[in-house]
Amino acid sequence: MSLLVVGSVAFDSVRTPFGEVEDILGGSATYFSTAASYFTDVNLVAVVGEDFPAQHLNFLKSRGINIEGLEKQAGKTFRWKGEYGYQLNEAQTLETHLNVFEAFKPVLPASYKEAEGVFLANINPELQMDVLNQVRSPKIIACDTMNFWISGKREALLKTLGHVDILVINDGEARQLAQEANLVKAAKAIRSYGPKHLIIKRGEYGALMFNSQSIFAAPAYPMENVFDPTGAGDSFAGGFMGYLLNTMNFTEENMRQAVIFGSVMASFVVEDFSLNRIRALDYKEILNRYREFKQLTHFEEPEDVFNP
Amino acid sequence: MSLLVVGSVAFDSVRTPFGEVEDILGGSATYFSTAASYFTDVNLVAVVGEDFPAQHLNFLKSRGINIEGLEKQAGKTFRWKGEYGYQLNEAQTLETHLNVFEAFKPVLPASYKEAEGVFLANINPELQMDVLNQVRSPKIIACDTMNFWISGKREALLKTLGHVDILVINDGEARQLAQEANLVKAAKAIRSYGPKHLIIKRGEYGALMFNSQSIFAAPAYPMENVFDPTGAGDSFAGGFMGYLLNTMNFTEENMRQAVIFGSVMASFVVEDFSLNRIRALDYKEILNRYREFKQLTHFEEPEDVFNP
């Protein structure tokens, strides 16, 4: 099944306590597409500048990602520069240059319009809605957003959320969107805006998925070496949506497995800079790490210790 | 089987965004004993002042807790005053009056010396060692500590840790003790100090248990109403150790179940001030919440989605 993603393709410059890199391949749509490409067909919509090298295009194609919708425009590619401290939980943004991304108007190639799944990465909610309006009859729609849009484009964001099945955001964004400190209450409020499912990403603490029936708590994989957290959230979303499109099964049980596949992809991506660790994963590595998540969380039913 | 605990019995004054109470029953040994009393026999060692009312003693006795080792001394009972903000994760201590606790020298009644299990709550590590020296041949020993002892009595603490099977501390304390920001690395270092098992409490993010074989990640129960987090860590330890003493089974599988029973007791205690919520729990409530933890974390084995 085919999965459409719209978002950014960027050059990142990143400093962590373990090293520093400049102008490496990054962007929400890049991480998402690469992670999802292990599970399903991906159609990428984004924009790059004239400085975007063939080498990166070839990499995306080598992952089987359809880049017909990756526009090349006059000007420079979107650039982001950030830094992480030892806690590695939140980046401090040092520079953002939107460049060609500033006037980006996503136009879907005809072949993209039949996509069964859509992921609206973190972009202007008006553009998210523009993209949705171009897709014929998607079976499942997920989106991401950020503090900048929650405060600056709240009405447009609420409109987009009215058309979305799954919202994937971090805990700070959930609290801000619902204007509520308690996450369980915040989740109720957010689900009343439209999305039947809410996934709250909590970095090193894992993820929570809320729906009308239940809450699912997935841990993050305890890592001895977190090298660079950039892209973890988008890779999570890519693994999650990729698995859902692979199986086209939206039961609670299967969505929980999708959350674990998302967590697996995020756990790989943080082991190196850029997409290096997920450029050429082996399927066995992915399944083995899934099993490690199972081992990490498994416990037996309670015994009735009170009446021995 | 009998479980010895040494720690504080105190009067707490607590302010949270939801209310304020003065001089209510608190203290690490009180929370621990009460939580553990649902699972096993508890022998309490602590000190109170002349102001400690019969009503509280009667409550402890009503839970079947042996208070022969609860000394009453001239002077006032230990008092603590703290405040929580909306995040509810960490208390700000406003006042600490050690009172009779300052010169506390725990002396075990003869009947306590045969205890099969020992929990050394967060007190001076020299006193923790004094208590251990008075117990004949315990099968399992766990302890807690805090930043004050990690920085102020490091040598004495390391000596105590050399005699302890399980250390139960929070993530900040683990990082400080190991002088290492990464928790997986910190856990390795701490286990090299003595404890074969390390449990790291992470408040609303649950707990991690490390041993030589594996890591276990337990979530916290997502609460819609956290009323007062005071005593959550000690109630966790009480449920954990109580279950271990009930079963006397120290396999990895059973210790994971113990972590969940600890998490269950902690999830109850935060629902009200003081010990109010765990004064008279029904065994069914405990088992039902355990099952809710199971439901919260359960997911199936991976399917081989890569070769459909």
Contacts between the chains, C-beta under 8 A, distances in Angstrom:
chain1	res1	chain2	res2	distance
A	38	B	306	7.5
A	39	B	305	6.5
A	39	B	306	8.0
A	86	B	181	4.5
A	87	B	181	7.1
A	181	B	86	4.5
A	181	B	87	7.1
A	182	B	223	7.7
A	182	B	224	6.4
A	182	B	225	7.6
A	182	B	226	7.4
A	183	B	222	6.5
A	184	B	222	5.1
A	184	B	223	6.5
A	184	B	224	4.3
A	185	B	224	6.0
A	202	B	205	7.1
A	205	B	202	7.1
A	205	B	205	4.2
A	205	B	206	7.9
A	206	B	205	7.9
A	206	B	217	7.6
A	206	B	219	7.6
A	208	B	222	6.4
A	214	B	295	6.5
A	214	B	296	7.6
A	215	B	222	5.3
A	215	B	296	6.0
A	216	B	296	6.7
A	216	B	297	7.6
A	216	B	299	7.5
A	217	B	206	7.6
A	217	B	219	3.6
A	217	B	222	7.0
A	217	B	296	5.1
A	217	B	297	5.7
A	218	B	297	7.9
A	218	B	299	7.7
A	219	B	206	7.6
A	219	B	217	3.7
A	219	B	219	6.9
A	222	B	183	6.5
A	222	B	184	5.1
A	222	B	208	6.4
A	222	B	215	5.3
A	222	B	217	7.0
A	223	B	182	7.7
A	223	B	184	6.5
A	224	B	182	6.5
A	224	B	184	4.3
A	224	B	185	5.9
A	225	B	182	7.6
A	226	B	182	7.4
A	243	B	305	6.5
A	246	B	305	5.1
A	246	B	308	7.7
A	247	B	303	7.8
A	247	B	305	6.6
A	253	B	299	7.6
A	253	B	300	6.3
A	256	B	298	7.5
A	256	B	299	4.2
A	256	B	300	7.6
A	257	B	299	5.7
A	257	B	300	6.1
A	257	B	302	6.8
A	257	B	303	7.6
A	259	B	299	7.6
A	260	B	299	5.6
A	260	B	302	7.6
A	261	B	302	7.7
A	283	B	306	4.2
A	283	B	307	8.0
A	286	B	306	7.6
A	287	B	302	5.5
A	287	B	304	7.0
A	287	B	306	7.6
A	290	B	302	4.3
A	291	B	301	7.5
A	291	B	302	6.8
A	294	B	299	7.3
A	294	B	301	6.4
A	294	B	302	7.8
A	295	B	214	6.5
A	296	B	214	7.7
A	296	B	215	6.0
A	296	B	216	6.7
A	296	B	217	5.1
A	297	B	216	7.6
A	297	B	217	5.6
A	297	B	218	7.9
A	297	B	297	5.2
A	297	B	299	7.9
A	298	B	256	7.5
A	299	B	216	7.4
A	299	B	218	7.7
A	299	B	253	7.6
A	299	B	256	4.2
A	299	B	257	5.7
A	299	B	259	7.6
A	299	B	260	5.6
A	299	B	294	7.3
A	299	B	297	7.9
A	300	B	253	6.2
A	300	B	256	7.6
A	300	B	257	6.1
A	301	B	291	7.5
A	301	B	294	6.4
A	302	B	257	6.8
A	302	B	260	7.6
A	302	B	261	7.6
A	302	B	287	5.5
A	302	B	290	4.3
A	302	B	291	6.8
A	302	B	294	7.8
A	303	B	247	7.8
A	303	B	257	7.6
A	304	B	287	7.0
A	305	B	39	6.5
A	305	B	243	6.5
A	305	B	246	5.0
A	305	B	247	6.5
A	306	B	38	7.6
A	306	B	283	4.3
A	306	B	286	7.6
A	306	B	287	7.6
A	308	B	246	7.8
